[in-house]
Amino acid sequence: MDKCLGAGGSWNEDSKECIKCESDFMQLKNAEKYSVSAYYDIVNQTSSILDSVQIVPHGYKSENFIEIPAQSTRIFIADMSSTKRSDGHYHLSFLRGKGQMENIEFGYYTNGYLLEKKNKIIIEVDSIFIHPEHGDY
């Protein structure tokens, strides 16, 4: 699974296969233009597609959305370039099932830089878990 995600694929837990997605490729390609990026592995452990998934620094807007198939993992790369010299937290939003909008605030960044190397976000039917992965400082 790690090799699949590292190559920009989407992991399907049911079929145990790596699905190459153009939007994952575009995520990685667009990240080359960002001066600061936040990386996320988002795991959909529900039986429904998660649509319009987005993570942005609180108070900022972006046109970067992804879709996550049921029982799959996708990467998401947030542009943090515009947050220079500011502190704040992140905003996760997505549509679940029949258009039910979910919103959650989490994490923290300081002076425009994130504290985590990467976050793993696990979305279940009734819960959302966020696991920060810290690098060496």
VEXMINU-167667 format. One record per residue: residue number from 1; x, y, z of N, C-alpha, C, O in turn; residue in one letter. Coordinates in nm, 2 decimals, always signed. Last residue first. Layout:
BEGIN
    nr      n.x      n.y      n.z     ca.x     ca.y     ca.z      c.x      c.y      c.z      o.x      o.y      o.z   rest
   NUM        X        Y        Z        X        Y        Z        X        Y        Z        X        Y        Z      A
...
***
This chain:
BEGIN
    nr      n.x      n.y      n.z     ca.x     ca.y     ca.z      c.x      c.y      c.z      o.x      o.y      o.z   rest
   137    +1.34    +1.69    +1.38    +1.37    +1.84    +1.39    +1.51    +1.87    +1.43    +1.55    +1.98    +1.45      Y
   136    +1.19    +1.45    +1.18    +1.30    +1.49    +1.27    +1.32    +1.64    +1.27    +1.32    +1.70    +1.16      D
   135    +0.83    +1.47    +1.16    +0.96    +1.44    +1.11    +1.06    +1.47    +1.22    +1.03    +1.51    +1.33      G
   134    +0.52    +1.32    +1.26    +0.62    +1.42    +1.28    +0.75    +1.37    +1.22    +0.79    +1.26    +1.23      H
   133    +0.20    +1.27    +1.16    +0.33    +1.21    +1.15    +0.44    +1.32    +1.15    +0.45    +1.40    +1.06      E
   132    -0.12    +1.26    +1.31    -0.01    +1.34    +1.26    +0.12    +1.25    +1.26    +0.14    +1.17    +1.35      P
   131    -0.42    +1.13    +1.24    -0.29    +1.09    +1.30    -0.18    +1.17    +1.24    -0.14    +1.14    +1.12      H
   130    -0.75    +1.16    +1.31    -0.64    +1.23    +1.25    -0.51    +1.19    +1.32    -0.50    +1.21    +1.44      I
   129    -1.07    +1.02    +1.23    -0.94    +1.01    +1.31    -0.83    +1.08    +1.24    -0.81    +1.06    +1.12      F
   128    -1.41    +1.05    +1.26    -1.29    +1.09    +1.18    -1.17    +1.09    +1.27    -1.17    +1.16    +1.38      I
   127    -1.71    +0.85    +1.25    -1.59    +0.91    +1.32    -1.49    +0.95    +1.21    -1.49    +0.90    +1.10      S
   126    -1.90    +0.70    +1.13    -1.95    +0.79    +1.23    -1.83    +0.86    +1.30    -1.85    +0.93    +1.41      D
   125    -1.77    +0.57    +0.92    -1.91    +0.60    +0.90    -1.95    +0.71    +1.01    -2.03    +0.80    +0.97      V
   124    -1.45    +0.72    +0.89    -1.53    +0.61    +0.91    -1.68    +0.66    +0.90    -1.70    +0.78    +0.89      E
   123    -1.15    +0.83    +0.77    -1.29    +0.86    +0.78    -1.37    +0.74    +0.78    -1.37    +0.65    +0.69      I
   122    -0.84    +0.92    +0.87    -0.92    +0.80    +0.85    -1.07    +0.84    +0.87    -1.11    +0.89    +0.98      I
   121    -0.56    +1.08    +0.77    -0.69    +1.10    +0.81    -0.78    +0.98    +0.77    -0.78    +0.94    +0.66      I
   120    -0.23    +1.15    +0.85    -0.32    +1.04    +0.80    -0.46    +1.06    +0.86    -0.47    +1.07    +0.98      K
   119    -0.01    +1.40    +0.76    -0.12    +1.36    +0.84    -0.19    +1.24    +0.77    -0.21    +1.24    +0.65      N
   118    +0.34    +1.48    +0.77    +0.22    +1.44    +0.70    +0.12    +1.40    +0.80    +0.15    +1.37    +0.92      K
   117    +0.50    +1.63    +0.94    +0.55    +1.59    +0.81    +0.44    +1.55    +0.72    +0.44    +1.59    +0.60      K
   116    +0.36    +1.91    +1.12    +0.37    +1.77    +1.09    +0.44    +1.75    +0.95    +0.43    +1.83    +0.86      E
   115    +0.35    +2.18    +1.13    +0.43    +2.12    +1.24    +0.45    +1.97    +1.21    +0.54    +1.90    +1.26      L
   114    +0.38    +2.41    +0.85    +0.31    +2.30    +0.93    +0.41    +2.24    +1.03    +0.53    +2.24    +1.01      L
   113    +0.41    +2.76    +0.84    +0.47    +2.63    +0.82    +0.40    +2.53    +0.91    +0.36    +2.55    +1.02      Y
   112    +0.32    +3.01    +0.90    +0.29    +2.96    +0.76    +0.35    +2.82    +0.74    +0.34    +2.77    +0.62      G
   111    +0.36    +3.05    +1.16    +0.44    +3.13    +1.07    +0.43    +3.07    +0.93    +0.53    +3.08    +0.85      N
   110    +0.22    +2.73    +1.22    +0.28    +2.85    +1.27    +0.37    +2.92    +1.18    +0.45    +2.85    +1.11      T
   109    -0.07    +2.53    +1.23    +0.05    +2.57    +1.17    +0.09    +2.70    +1.22    +0.01    +2.78    +1.28      Y
   108    -0.26    +2.25    +1.35    -0.21    +2.38    +1.37    -0.08    +2.41    +1.29    +0.00    +2.31    +1.26      Y
   107    -0.56    +2.04    +1.37    -0.42    +2.07    +1.35    -0.38    +2.22    +1.38    -0.46    +2.29    +1.44      G
   106    -0.90    +2.11    +1.24    -0.80    +2.03    +1.31    -0.66    +2.09    +1.29    -0.64    +2.18    +1.21      F
   105    -1.24    +2.11    +1.19    -1.13    +2.19    +1.21    -1.02    +2.11    +1.28    -1.06    +2.04    +1.38      E
   104    -1.47    +1.98    +0.95    -1.39    +1.96    +1.08    -1.27    +2.05    +1.07    -1.21    +2.07    +0.97      I
   103    -1.78    +1.90    +0.80    -1.67    +2.00    +0.82    -1.60    +1.97    +0.95    -1.67    +1.94    +1.05      N
   102    -1.98    +1.75    +0.56    -1.90    +1.73    +0.68    -1.80    +1.84    +0.68    -1.73    +1.86    +0.58      E
   101    -2.29    +1.73    +0.41    -2.17    +1.80    +0.42    -2.11    +1.78    +0.56    -2.17    +1.80    +0.66      M
   100    -2.45    +1.49    +0.23    -2.44    +1.54    +0.37    -2.30    +1.60    +0.38    -2.20    +1.53    +0.37      Q
    99    -2.51    +1.36    -0.01    -2.49    +1.51    -0.01    -2.48    +1.57    +0.13    -2.49    +1.69    +0.15      G
    98    -2.54    +1.09    +0.06    -2.64    +1.16    -0.01    -2.63    +1.31    +0.00    -2.73    +1.38    +0.02      K
    97    -2.21    +1.03    +0.13    -2.33    +0.97    +0.09    -2.43    +1.05    +0.01    -2.39    +1.08    -0.11      G
    96    -2.06    +1.35    +0.20    -2.07    +1.21    +0.23    -2.20    +1.15    +0.18    -2.30    +1.23    +0.19      R
    95    -1.83    +1.59    +0.11    -1.97    +1.54    +0.10    -1.97    +1.39    +0.11    -1.89    +1.32    +0.05      L
    94    -1.60    +1.77    +0.32    -1.64    +1.68    +0.21    -1.79    +1.65    +0.22    -1.85    +1.67    +0.32      F
    93    -1.33    +1.95    +0.46    -1.47    +1.94    +0.43    -1.49    +1.84    +0.32    -1.40    +1.82    +0.23      S
    92    -1.11    +2.07    +0.70    -1.14    +1.96    +0.62    -1.29    +1.96    +0.59    -1.37    +1.97    +0.68      L
    91    -0.89    +2.32    +0.78    -1.03    +2.30    +0.76    -1.05    +2.18    +0.66    -1.01    +2.20    +0.54      H
    90    -0.63    +2.39    +1.02    -0.68    +2.34    +0.89    -0.83    +2.32    +0.89    -0.89    +2.30    +1.00      Y
    89    -0.51    +2.69    +1.18    -0.54    +2.55    +1.18    -0.60    +2.52    +1.04    -0.62    +2.60    +0.95      H
    88    -0.24    +2.93    +1.24    -0.38    +2.89    +1.22    -0.40    +2.74    +1.23    -0.31    +2.67    +1.27      G
    87    -0.04    +3.22    +1.18    -0.07    +3.10    +1.25    -0.21    +3.06    +1.23    -0.30    +3.14    +1.20      D
    86    +0.18    +3.36    +0.93    +0.05    +3.35    +1.00    +0.04    +3.22    +1.07    +0.11    +3.12    +1.04      S
    85    +0.38    +3.39    +0.74    +0.38    +3.47    +0.86    +0.25    +3.47    +0.93    +0.21    +3.57    +1.00      R
    84    +0.20    +3.26    +0.47    +0.33    +3.31    +0.52    +0.30    +3.40    +0.64    +0.21    +3.49    +0.64      K
    83    +0.00    +3.13    +0.34    -0.02    +3.14    +0.48    +0.11    +3.20    +0.55    +0.12    +3.19    +0.67      T
    82    +0.02    +3.07    +0.07    -0.04    +3.20    +0.10    -0.05    +3.22    +0.25    -0.09    +3.33    +0.29      S
    81    +0.12    +2.80    +0.06    +0.21    +2.92    +0.02    +0.15    +3.05    +0.07    +0.23    +3.14    +0.10      S
    80    +0.01    +2.56    +0.10    +0.02    +2.65    +0.22    +0.10    +2.78    +0.19    +0.13    +2.85    +0.28      M
    79    -0.20    +2.35    -0.06    -0.11    +2.46    -0.09    -0.11    +2.55    +0.03    -0.21    +2.61    +0.07      D
    78    -0.22    +2.01    +0.01    -0.28    +2.14    +0.03    -0.17    +2.25    +0.01    -0.05    +2.23    +0.06      A
    77    -0.28    +1.71    -0.13    -0.17    +1.80    -0.11    -0.23    +1.94    -0.10    -0.29    +1.99    -0.20      I
    76    -0.38    +1.39    -0.07    -0.42    +1.52    -0.09    -0.31    +1.61    -0.05    -0.25    +1.59    +0.06      F
    75    -0.42    +1.05    -0.18    -0.34    +1.16    -0.12    -0.41    +1.29    -0.15    -0.49    +1.30    -0.24      I
    74    -0.65    +0.79    -0.07    -0.60    +0.89    -0.17    -0.51    +0.99    -0.10    -0.51    +1.01    +0.02      R
    73    -0.79    +0.47    -0.03    -0.70    +0.58    +0.02    -0.65    +0.67    -0.09    -0.61    +0.62    -0.20      T
    72    -1.11    +0.32    +0.00    -0.99    +0.35    -0.07    -0.91    +0.46    +0.00    -0.97    +0.53    +0.09      S
    71    -1.38    +0.25    +0.06    -1.28    +0.16    +0.10    -1.15    +0.19    +0.02    -1.08    +0.10    -0.02      Q
    70    -1.52    +0.44    -0.21    -1.54    +0.36    -0.09    -1.42    +0.27    -0.07    -1.37    +0.21    -0.16      A
    69    -1.31    +0.70    -0.36    -1.40    +0.59    -0.37    -1.41    +0.52    -0.23    -1.33    +0.53    -0.14      P
    68    -1.29    +1.04    -0.33    -1.23    +0.92    -0.27    -1.33    +0.80    -0.28    -1.44    +0.81    -0.21      I
    67    -1.21    +1.32    -0.51    -1.31    +1.23    -0.48    -1.24    +1.10    -0.43    -1.14    +1.06    -0.48      E
    66    -1.09    +1.66    -0.44    -1.07    +1.52    -0.49    -1.19    +1.44    -0.45    -1.27    +1.48    -0.36      I
    65    -1.01    +2.00    -0.52    -1.10    +1.90    -0.46    -1.06    +1.76    -0.52    -1.02    +1.75    -0.63      F
    64    -0.90    +2.31    -0.53    -0.84    +2.18    -0.53    -0.94    +2.08    -0.45    -0.94    +2.09    -0.33      N
    63    -0.95    +2.58    -0.51    -1.03    +2.50    -0.61    -0.98    +2.36    -0.62    -1.02    +2.29    -0.71      E
    62    -0.97    +2.74    -0.20    -0.90    +2.67    -0.30    -0.99    +2.60    -0.39    -1.11    +2.57    -0.36      S
    61    -0.93    +2.99    +0.06    -1.01    +2.91    -0.03    -0.92    +2.85    -0.13    -0.81    +2.89    -0.15      K
    60    -0.89    +3.04    +0.42    -0.84    +3.04    +0.28    -0.94    +2.96    +0.19    -1.01    +2.87    +0.24      Y
    59    -0.98    +2.99    +0.68    -0.99    +3.12    +0.62    -0.95    +3.14    +0.48    -0.96    +3.25    +0.42      G
    58    -0.74    +2.74    +0.75    -0.86    +2.81    +0.79    -0.86    +2.95    +0.74    -0.77    +3.02    +0.75      H
    57    -0.60    +2.58    +0.47    -0.58    +2.65    +0.59    -0.70    +2.73    +0.62    -0.77    +2.79    +0.53      P
    56    -0.80    +2.29    +0.35    -0.74    +2.43    +0.33    -0.70    +2.48    +0.47    -0.76    +2.45    +0.57      V
    55    -0.89    +2.01    +0.19    -0.83    +2.06    +0.31    -0.76    +2.19    +0.28    -0.68    +2.20    +0.18      I
    54    -1.17    +1.83    +0.05    -1.08    +1.95    +0.04    -1.02    +1.98    +0.18    -1.09    +1.97    +0.28      Q
    53    -1.38    +1.64    -0.15    -1.29    +1.64    -0.04    -1.19    +1.76    -0.06    -1.13    +1.77    -0.16      V
    52    -1.60    +1.59    -0.32    -1.56    +1.73    -0.30    -1.47    +1.74    -0.17    -1.49    +1.83    -0.09      S
    51    -1.71    +1.28    -0.17    -1.70    +1.38    -0.29    -1.66    +1.51    -0.24    -1.69    +1.55    -0.12      D
    50    -1.67    +0.95    -0.11    -1.66    +1.09    -0.05    -1.63    +1.18    -0.16    -1.53    +1.17    -0.23      L
    49    -1.89    +0.68    -0.16    -1.79    +0.77    -0.22    -1.79    +0.90    -0.13    -1.90    +0.95    -0.10      I
    48    -1.94    +0.44    +0.10    -1.99    +0.54    +0.01    -1.87    +0.62    -0.05    -1.76    +0.63    +0.02      S
    47    -1.87    +0.28    +0.31    -1.92    +0.21    +0.19    -1.97    +0.31    +0.08    -2.03    +0.27    -0.02      S
    46    -1.56    +0.39    +0.46    -1.71    +0.38    +0.45    -1.74    +0.31    +0.32    -1.66    +0.27    +0.24      T
    45    -1.30    +0.47    +0.49    -1.34    +0.34    +0.54    -1.49    +0.32    +0.54    -1.55    +0.24    +0.62      Q
    44    -1.08    +0.64    +0.32    -1.22    +0.63    +0.33    -1.26    +0.49    +0.37    -1.25    +0.40    +0.28      N
    43    -0.80    +0.82    +0.42    -0.86    +0.68    +0.41    -1.01    +0.68    +0.42    -1.06    +0.73    +0.53      V
    42    -0.56    +1.02    +0.30    -0.70    +1.02    +0.35    -0.76    +0.88    +0.31    -0.76    +0.84    +0.20      I
    41    -0.27    +1.16    +0.37    -0.32    +1.04    +0.33    -0.46    +1.03    +0.38    -0.48    +1.04    +0.51      D
    40    -0.13    +1.48    +0.30    -0.23    +1.40    +0.37    -0.26    +1.27    +0.30    -0.27    +1.27    +0.18      Y
    39    +0.09    +1.75    +0.33    +0.06    +1.63    +0.27    -0.03    +1.54    +0.36    -0.01    +1.54    +0.48      Y
    38    +0.13    +2.09    +0.24    +0.09    +2.00    +0.35    +0.04    +1.87    +0.28    -0.05    +1.87    +0.19      A
    37    +0.39    +2.30    +0.11    +0.28    +2.21    +0.09    +0.25    +2.12    +0.22    +0.34    +2.10    +0.30      S
    36    +0.52    +2.60    -0.01    +0.50    +2.52    +0.11    +0.38    +2.43    +0.09    +0.27    +2.48    +0.04      V
    35    +0.52    +2.67    -0.28    +0.65    +2.70    -0.20    +0.64    +2.62    -0.07    +0.74    +2.58    -0.01      S
    34    +0.40    +2.48    -0.55    +0.37    +2.54    -0.41    +0.51    +2.56    -0.34    +0.60    +2.47    -0.35      Y
    33    +0.45    +2.35    -0.78    +0.44    +2.49    -0.79    +0.43    +2.56    -0.65    +0.44    +2.68    -0.64      K
    32    +0.44    +2.08    -0.71    +0.57    +2.13    -0.75    +0.57    +2.28    -0.76    +0.67    +2.35    -0.75      E
    31    +0.17    +2.03    -0.68    +0.25    +2.06    -0.56    +0.39    +2.11    -0.59    +0.45    +2.18    -0.51      A
    30    +0.08    +1.96    -0.93    +0.05    +2.09    -0.88    +0.14    +2.13    -0.76    +0.17    +2.25    -0.74      N
    29    +0.17    +1.69    -0.94    +0.22    +1.79    -1.03    +0.20    +1.93    -0.99    +0.29    +2.02    -0.99      K
    28    +0.02    +1.57    -0.73    +0.17    +1.58    -0.72    +0.23    +1.68    -0.82    +0.32    +1.75    -0.78      L
    27    -0.24    +1.62    -0.84    -0.20    +1.66    -0.70    -0.05    +1.68    -0.69    +0.00    +1.78    -0.65      Q
    26    -0.22    +1.48    -1.08    -0.23    +1.62    -1.08    -0.20    +1.68    -0.95    -0.14    +1.79    -0.94      M
    25    -0.21    +1.22    -0.98    -0.10    +1.27    -1.05    -0.10    +1.42    -1.06    +0.00    +1.48    -1.04      F
    24    -0.47    +1.21    -0.87    -0.35    +1.20    -0.78    -0.23    +1.25    -0.85    -0.15    +1.32    -0.79      D
    23    -0.62    +1.24    -1.10    -0.62    +1.35    -1.00    -0.51    +1.34    -0.90    -0.46    +1.44    -0.85      S
    22    -0.57    +1.00    -1.23    -0.52    +1.12    -1.29    -0.52    +1.24    -1.19    -0.43    +1.32    -1.18      E
    21    -0.48    +0.72    -1.05    -0.58    +0.82    -1.07    -0.51    +0.95    -1.13    -0.41    +0.99    -1.08      C
    20    -0.44    +0.38    -1.03    -0.38    +0.50    -1.07    -0.48    +0.60    -1.11    -0.57    +0.57    -1.19      K
    19    -0.49    +0.17    -0.76    -0.56    +0.23    -0.87    -0.49    +0.37    -0.91    -0.49    +0.46    -0.82      I
    18    -0.38    -0.13    -0.65    -0.34    +0.01    -0.66    -0.41    +0.06    -0.78    -0.40    +0.01    -0.89      C
    17    -0.57    -0.36    -0.45    -0.50    -0.32    -0.57    -0.48    -0.17    -0.57    -0.55    -0.09    -0.51      E
    16    -0.75    -0.50    -0.28    -0.60    -0.50    -0.26    -0.53    -0.47    -0.38    -0.42    -0.53    -0.41      K
    15    -1.02    -0.49    -0.29    -0.96    -0.56    -0.40    -0.81    -0.58    -0.38    -0.74    -0.65    -0.45      S
    14    -1.06    -0.34    -0.05    -1.14    -0.46    -0.08    -1.06    -0.55    -0.18    -1.05    -0.67    -0.16      D
    13    -0.89    -0.11    -0.06    -0.87    -0.21    +0.05    -0.95    -0.34    +0.01    -0.90    -0.45    +0.05      E
    12    -0.72    +0.04    -0.30    -0.85    -0.01    -0.28    -0.84    -0.13    -0.18    -0.78    -0.23    -0.21      N
    11    -0.53    +0.33    -0.31    -0.54    +0.20    -0.27    -0.68    +0.15    -0.24    -0.75    +0.22    -0.16      W
    10    -0.42    +0.52    -0.58    -0.53    +0.51    -0.48    -0.54    +0.37    -0.44    -0.55    +0.28    -0.53      S
     9    -0.09    +0.67    -0.63    -0.21    +0.59    -0.66    -0.31    +0.59    -0.55    -0.29    +0.66    -0.45      G
     8    +0.16    +0.79    -0.61    +0.04    +0.87    -0.65    -0.08    +0.79    -0.68    -0.17    +0.84    -0.75      G
     7    +0.36    +0.64    -0.51    +0.36    +0.66    -0.66    +0.24    +0.74    -0.70    +0.22    +0.75    -0.82      A
     6    +0.28    +0.62    -0.25    +0.40    +0.70    -0.28    +0.41    +0.72    -0.43    +0.47    +0.82    -0.47      G
     5    +0.07    +0.44    -0.27    +0.04    +0.58    -0.23    +0.16    +0.67    -0.27    +0.14    +0.78    -0.31      L
     4    +0.22    +0.21    -0.34    +0.11    +0.26    -0.42    +0.09    +0.41    -0.40    +0.08    +0.49    -0.49      C
     3    +0.38    +0.17    -0.12    +0.44    +0.19    -0.25    +0.34    +0.25    -0.35    +0.37    +0.34    -0.43      K
     2    +0.19    +0.13    +0.08    +0.28    +0.25    +0.09    +0.34    +0.28    -0.05    +0.35    +0.39    -0.09      D
     1    +0.08    -0.12    +0.00    +0.00    +0.00    +0.00    +0.09    +0.13    +0.00    +0.06    +0.22    -0.07      M
***
